[in-house]
Amino acid sequence: MAPDTVSLRYFLVLAQELNFTRAAARIGIAQPALSARIRRLEAELGTALLVRNTRSVVLTTAGAALAESAPPALAALDRAWETARSAAAGQLGTLRIGSASAPGPRRRRPWWTG
């Protein structure tokens, strides 16, 4: 199962801050909630993304790879959601309306006039 996008976005903030307290404050959630989200993300991916100790947080190789590849993927997903919303609102696509003027009745010349 793919990780949810909220957890991925939280991870990206944490990857920038490399500090759980600052990242949680920036996101607007409690630090324990952020820690739980990151642990769940790591469990879903089956790999550690961070090396934590009491003084620092460091990205693992997998964490660095995810921090690099996730932003374009999330941007593409955001565009896909927006496209779907636009289509649902009828704001997507092109409507072409055309008309052709019909010629009047065709006049036939008599056969003897050549």
Z-matrix of the N, CA and C atoms (Angstrom, degrees):
N
C 1 1.454
C 2 1.532 1 109.08
N 3 1.309 2 116.30 1 137.05
C 4 1.464 3 121.23 2 -178.67
C 5 1.524 4 110.20 3 -76.56
N 6 1.317 5 117.50 4 143.12
C 7 1.467 6 120.76 5 177.42
C 8 1.526 7 110.81 6 -63.81
N 9 1.324 8 115.45 7 151.88
C 10 1.461 9 118.70 8 178.21
C 11 1.531 10 109.84 9 -73.06
N 12 1.302 11 115.14 10 154.31
C 13 1.464 12 119.34 11 -175.13
C 14 1.524 13 112.57 12 -70.50
N 15 1.324 14 118.02 13 -27.46
C 16 1.468 15 119.72 14 179.21
C 17 1.529 16 109.57 15 -64.70
N 18 1.333 17 116.99 16 -46.59
C 19 1.465 18 120.05 17 178.63
C 20 1.520 19 110.81 18 -60.81
N 21 1.315 20 116.27 19 -39.13
C 22 1.461 21 120.32 20 179.06
C 23 1.527 22 110.92 21 -64.75
N 24 1.316 23 116.47 22 -41.40
C 25 1.470 24 120.31 23 177.96
C 26 1.536 25 110.82 24 -65.56
N 27 1.324 26 116.61 25 -39.85
C 28 1.464 27 120.34 26 176.39
C 29 1.526 28 110.40 27 -62.16
N 30 1.329 29 116.35 28 -42.99
C 31 1.455 30 119.83 29 178.69
C 32 1.530 31 110.47 30 -59.21
N 33 1.316 32 117.52 31 -41.15
C 34 1.468 33 120.32 32 -178.87
C 35 1.526 34 111.73 33 -63.80
N 36 1.315 35 117.61 34 -38.34
C 37 1.466 36 120.04 35 175.77
C 38 1.523 37 109.57 36 -64.44
N 39 1.331 38 116.38 37 -44.64
C 40 1.457 39 120.59 38 178.64
C 41 1.527 40 111.05 39 -62.58
N 42 1.316 41 117.27 40 -38.58
C 43 1.468 42 120.67 41 178.86
C 44 1.529 43 110.85 42 -64.45
N 45 1.314 44 117.64 43 -31.43
C 46 1.460 45 120.79 44 177.04
C 47 1.526 46 111.25 45 -75.31
N 48 1.319 47 115.92 46 -43.08
C 49 1.467 48 120.64 47 -176.00
C 50 1.524 49 113.24 48 -80.40
N 51 1.343 50 116.23 49 -35.03
C 52 1.469 51 122.66 50 -173.64
C 53 1.530 52 111.45 51 52.68
N 54 1.338 53 114.33 52 36.27
C 55 1.459 54 121.69 53 178.47
C 56 1.528 55 106.81 54 -156.33
N 57 1.337 56 116.43 55 120.56
C 58 1.463 57 120.46 56 -176.79
C 59 1.527 58 112.11 57 -63.59
N 60 1.311 59 118.01 58 -41.05
C 61 1.463 60 120.94 59 -177.63
C 62 1.524 61 111.25 60 -64.36
N 63 1.316 62 117.24 61 -47.97
C 64 1.476 63 120.84 62 179.67
C 65 1.522 64 111.06 63 -66.43
N 66 1.339 65 117.26 64 -41.27
C 67 1.458 66 120.18 65 179.76
C 68 1.528 67 110.59 66 -63.79
N 69 1.324 68 117.35 67 -43.55
C 70 1.471 69 120.62 68 178.86
C 71 1.520 70 110.84 69 -62.39
N 72 1.322 71 116.86 70 -41.33
C 73 1.466 72 120.51 71 178.50
C 74 1.531 73 110.42 72 -64.28
N 75 1.305 74 117.28 73 -41.53
C 76 1.472 75 121.43 74 179.63
C 77 1.521 76 111.63 75 -64.92
N 78 1.329 77 115.83 76 -38.21
C 79 1.462 78 120.17 77 179.39
C 80 1.527 79 110.84 78 -75.67
N 81 1.331 80 115.45 79 -35.24
C 82 1.462 81 119.73 80 -178.58
C 83 1.521 82 112.81 81 97.45
N 84 1.330 83 116.72 82 29.52
C 85 1.457 84 121.26 83 177.09
C 86 1.528 85 108.53 84 -128.54
N 87 1.321 86 115.56 85 168.68
C 88 1.464 87 120.18 86 177.82
C 89 1.522 88 109.99 87 -74.03
N 90 1.320 89 115.82 88 148.97
C 91 1.469 90 120.80 89 -178.74
C 92 1.528 91 112.49 90 -59.97
N 93 1.345 92 120.39 91 -41.42
C 94 1.464 93 119.05 92 177.86
C 95 1.540 94 112.90 93 -62.10
N 96 1.320 95 116.58 94 -34.13
C 97 1.470 96 119.80 95 178.12
C 98 1.525 97 110.41 96 -66.97
N 99 1.322 98 117.05 97 -39.39
C 100 1.463 99 120.39 98 177.02
C 101 1.523 100 110.50 99 -65.14
N 102 1.336 101 116.89 100 -43.87
C 103 1.464 102 120.36 101 178.47
C 104 1.522 103 111.12 102 -59.03
N 105 1.326 104 116.15 103 -42.51
C 106 1.464 105 120.08 104 179.68
C 107 1.525 106 111.09 105 -64.49
N 108 1.323 107 117.04 106 -41.94
C 109 1.469 108 120.79 107 177.84
C 110 1.518 109 111.75 108 -60.49
N 111 1.321 110 116.39 109 -43.47
C 112 1.463 111 120.66 110 -177.71
C 113 1.530 112 109.78 111 -68.56
N 114 1.331 113 117.56 112 -40.24
C 115 1.470 114 119.96 113 176.45
C 116 1.523 115 110.79 114 -61.09
N 117 1.332 116 116.60 115 -42.64
C 118 1.470 117 120.98 116 178.74
C 119 1.532 118 110.59 117 -64.29
N 120 1.329 119 116.72 118 -40.71
C 121 1.471 120 120.69 119 177.61
C 122 1.523 121 110.36 120 -61.50
N 123 1.311 122 116.81 121 -45.77
C 124 1.463 123 120.82 122 178.39
C 125 1.526 124 110.92 123 -61.64
N 126 1.327 125 117.29 124 -39.79
C 127 1.470 126 120.81 125 178.61
C 128 1.525 127 110.71 126 -65.45
N 129 1.332 128 117.38 127 -40.98
C 130 1.470 129 121.14 128 179.34
C 131 1.526 130 111.05 129 -65.25
N 132 1.320 131 116.62 130 -38.19
C 133 1.466 132 120.85 131 179.73
C 134 1.528 133 112.01 132 -80.87
N 135 1.314 134 116.65 133 -20.93
C 136 1.455 135 120.49 134 -179.78
C 137 1.517 136 113.61 135 76.07
N 138 1.321 137 117.11 136 25.58
C 139 1.467 138 120.98 137 179.76
C 140 1.521 139 110.19 138 -155.33
N 141 1.314 140 115.25 139 153.14
C 142 1.462 141 120.34 140 175.43
C 143 1.522 142 109.22 141 -77.01
N 144 1.308 143 115.84 142 136.59
C 145 1.463 144 121.53 143 177.68
C 146 1.521 145 111.46 144 -103.42
N 147 1.334 146 115.56 145 -20.27
C 148 1.456 147 121.45 146 -175.19
C 149 1.516 148 110.32 147 -136.61
N 150 1.316 149 115.61 148 149.83
C 151 1.459 150 122.52 149 168.16
C 152 1.522 151 104.78 150 -108.12
N 153 1.338 152 115.47 151 118.13
C 154 1.458 153 120.43 152 -176.20
C 155 1.526 154 109.52 153 -112.15
N 156 1.306 155 115.11 154 144.16
C 157 1.459 156 120.60 155 165.21
C 158 1.516 157 106.29 156 -144.57
N 159 1.285 158 117.48 157 -174.93
C 160 1.469 159 119.72 158 -174.95
C 161 1.526 160 112.88 159 -69.16
N 162 1.310 161 117.10 160 -17.88
C 163 1.465 162 119.78 161 -176.04
C 164 1.527 163 114.79 162 -110.05
N 165 1.340 164 117.54 163 -23.35
C 166 1.471 165 117.11 164 -173.99
C 167 1.526 166 111.81 165 -150.91
N 168 1.302 167 113.59 166 164.63
C 169 1.457 168 123.59 167 173.86
C 170 1.522 169 106.00 168 -128.25
N 171 1.335 170 116.26 169 128.68
C 172 1.457 171 121.55 170 -179.34
C 173 1.527 172 107.70 171 -129.73
N 174 1.319 173 116.28 172 140.09
C 175 1.466 174 120.57 173 176.34
C 176 1.522 175 110.17 174 -72.91
N 177 1.335 176 115.97 175 138.99
C 178 1.456 177 120.07 176 170.00
C 179 1.522 178 108.07 177 -79.11
N 180 1.305 179 116.78 178 177.18
C 181 1.469 180 120.00 179 176.36
C 182 1.529 181 110.01 180 -59.78
N 183 1.330 182 116.01 181 -42.40
C 184 1.475 183 120.17 182 178.20
C 185 1.528 184 110.61 183 -65.06
N 186 1.329 185 116.96 184 -39.91
C 187 1.462 186 120.58 185 178.36
C 188 1.515 187 112.35 186 -64.14
N 189 1.331 188 116.20 187 -41.69
C 190 1.468 189 119.89 188 178.10
C 191 1.525 190 110.86 189 -64.98
N 192 1.335 191 116.33 190 -40.00
C 193 1.473 192 119.96 191 178.91
C 194 1.525 193 110.54 192 -64.80
N 195 1.327 194 116.74 193 -41.43
C 196 1.463 195 120.28 194 178.71
C 197 1.529 196 110.89 195 -67.06
N 198 1.319 197 116.89 196 -41.62
C 199 1.470 198 120.62 197 179.37
C 200 1.528 199 111.44 198 -61.92
N 201 1.314 200 116.78 199 -29.60
C 202 1.468 201 120.74 200 179.64
C 203 1.521 202 112.20 201 -82.42
N 204 1.334 203 116.87 202 -40.09
C 205 1.468 204 119.59 203 -173.55
C 206 1.518 205 114.38 204 -90.47
N 207 1.311 206 118.71 205 -18.92
C 208 1.464 207 120.69 206 -176.21
C 209 1.533 208 114.70 207 -70.65
N 210 1.340 209 120.72 208 -41.43
C 211 1.472 210 118.45 209 -176.79
C 212 1.532 211 114.74 210 -57.04
N 213 1.347 212 120.30 211 -45.54
C 214 1.473 213 117.37 212 177.76
C 215 1.529 214 112.26 213 -65.48
N 216 1.323 215 116.88 214 -34.21
C 217 1.466 216 119.82 215 178.75
C 218 1.525 217 110.74 216 -66.07
N 219 1.321 218 116.78 217 -43.07
C 220 1.463 219 120.22 218 177.80
C 221 1.525 220 111.55 219 -65.75
N 222 1.318 221 117.04 220 -37.50
C 223 1.464 222 120.24 221 177.47
C 224 1.525 223 110.73 222 -63.64
N 225 1.327 224 116.73 223 -41.77
C 226 1.470 225 120.42 224 177.68
C 227 1.525 226 110.44 225 -64.18
N 228 1.313 227 116.75 226 -40.59
C 229 1.460 228 120.47 227 177.96
C 230 1.525 229 110.92 228 -64.86
N 231 1.318 230 117.45 229 -41.17
C 232 1.468 231 120.81 230 176.61
C 233 1.527 232 110.91 231 -60.30
N 234 1.331 233 116.40 232 -41.56
C 235 1.474 234 119.98 233 177.81
C 236 1.530 235 110.58 234 -64.21
N 237 1.324 236 117.36 235 -39.61
C 238 1.467 237 121.08 236 179.24
C 239 1.523 238 110.86 237 -63.42
N 240 1.336 239 117.17 238 -43.04
C 241 1.465 240 120.08 239 178.10
C 242 1.523 241 110.46 240 -63.08
N 243 1.330 242 116.38 241 -42.74
C 244 1.466 243 120.31 242 -179.69
C 245 1.524 244 111.28 243 -64.96
N 246 1.321 245 117.19 244 -38.54
C 247 1.464 246 120.84 245 177.35
C 248 1.523 247 110.41 246 -62.83
N 249 1.323 248 116.20 247 -42.74
C 250 1.464 249 119.93 248 178.68
C 251 1.526 250 111.00 249 -63.69
N 252 1.326 251 116.87 250 -42.86
C 253 1.468 252 119.95 251 178.19
C 254 1.529 253 111.23 252 -63.20
N 255 1.330 254 116.68 253 -41.73
C 256 1.468 255 120.39 254 179.41
C 257 1.519 256 110.95 255 -64.24
N 258 1.319 257 116.67 256 -40.93
C 259 1.463 258 120.65 257 178.97
C 260 1.523 259 110.15 258 -64.01
N 261 1.329 260 116.79 259 -42.41
C 262 1.462 261 120.52 260 179.75
C 263 1.523 262 111.53 261 -64.40
N 264 1.325 263 116.83 262 -31.66
C 265 1.462 264 121.24 263 -179.73
C 266 1.528 265 112.08 264 -85.43
N 267 1.325 266 116.63 265 -0.32
C 268 1.463 267 119.77 266 -179.81
C 269 1.512 268 113.60 267 76.49
N 270 1.326 269 116.55 268 19.98
C 271 1.462 270 120.43 269 -177.32
C 272 1.515 271 112.20 270 -101.33
N 273 1.299 272 117.17 271 12.18
C 274 1.454 273 120.55 272 -175.94
C 275 1.517 274 109.41 273 -117.86
N 276 1.299 275 116.52 274 141.31
C 277 1.454 276 120.48 275 176.86
C 278 1.515 277 111.17 276 101.61
N 279 1.297 278 114.15 277 178.23
C 280 1.446 279 121.00 278 -178.15
C 281 1.515 280 109.00 279 -123.81
N 282 1.280 281 116.23 280 132.22
C 283 1.454 282 121.86 281 176.43
C 284 1.520 283 107.54 282 -106.78
N 285 1.290 284 115.11 283 122.07
C 286 1.467 285 119.55 284 178.58
C 287 1.525 286 108.51 285 -115.55
N 288 1.296 287 114.80 286 129.14
C 289 1.455 288 120.43 287 178.21
C 290 1.511 289 107.11 288 -121.19
N 291 1.268 290 115.39 289 128.75
C 292 1.462 291 119.51 290 180.00
C 293 1.515 292 110.31 291 -133.97
N 294 1.272 293 114.73 292 160.49
C 295 1.463 294 118.84 293 174.64
C 296 1.525 295 107.27 294 -143.71
N 297 1.252 296 113.81 295 151.61
C 298 1.462 297 119.67 296 176.45
C 299 1.513 298 106.90 297 -122.46
N 300 1.298 299 114.52 298 133.42
C 301 1.457 300 115.94 299 177.45
C 302 1.514 301 107.62 300 -78.36
N 303 1.262 302 115.85 301 129.97
C 304 1.462 303 120.68 302 -179.87
C 305 1.525 304 108.38 303 -80.76
N 306 1.295 305 116.08 304 132.68
C 307 1.470 306 117.32 305 178.30
C 308 1.522 307 109.27 306 -67.67
N 309 1.307 308 114.59 307 153.03
C 310 1.463 309 119.36 308 177.41
C 311 1.526 310 110.11 309 -66.89
N 312 1.307 311 116.32 310 -179.94
C 313 1.471 312 118.56 311 -179.60
C 314 1.530 313 109.79 312 -60.63
N 315 1.288 314 114.68 313 138.19
C 316 1.461 315 119.80 314 -178.02
C 317 1.517 316 109.10 315 -76.67
N 318 1.314 317 114.45 316 129.14
C 319 1.471 318 118.68 317 178.81
C 320 1.508 319 108.23 318 -87.50
N 321 1.242 320 114.33 319 130.43
C 322 1.462 321 119.49 320 177.49
C 323 1.522 322 108.84 321 -101.29
N 324 1.300 323 112.10 322 135.06
C 325 1.461 324 115.98 323 175.72
C 326 1.529 325 108.39 324 -83.57
N 327 1.248 326 115.56 325 146.95
C 328 1.470 327 117.03 326 177.02
C 329 1.523 328 110.21 327 -61.23
N 330 1.303 329 118.33 328 148.53
C 331 1.441 330 123.64 329 -176.13
C 332 1.523 331 112.28 330 -63.91
N 333 1.277 332 117.69 331 -24.91
C 334 1.452 333 119.68 332 -176.07
C 335 1.524 334 113.59 333 -83.48
N 336 1.388 335 116.86 334 -7.66
C 337 1.446 336 118.05 335 -178.14
C 338 1.519 337 112.09 336 -89.92
N 339 1.279 338 117.50 337 -4.86
C 340 1.439 339 121.84 338 172.70
C 341 1.421 340 114.37 339 76.35
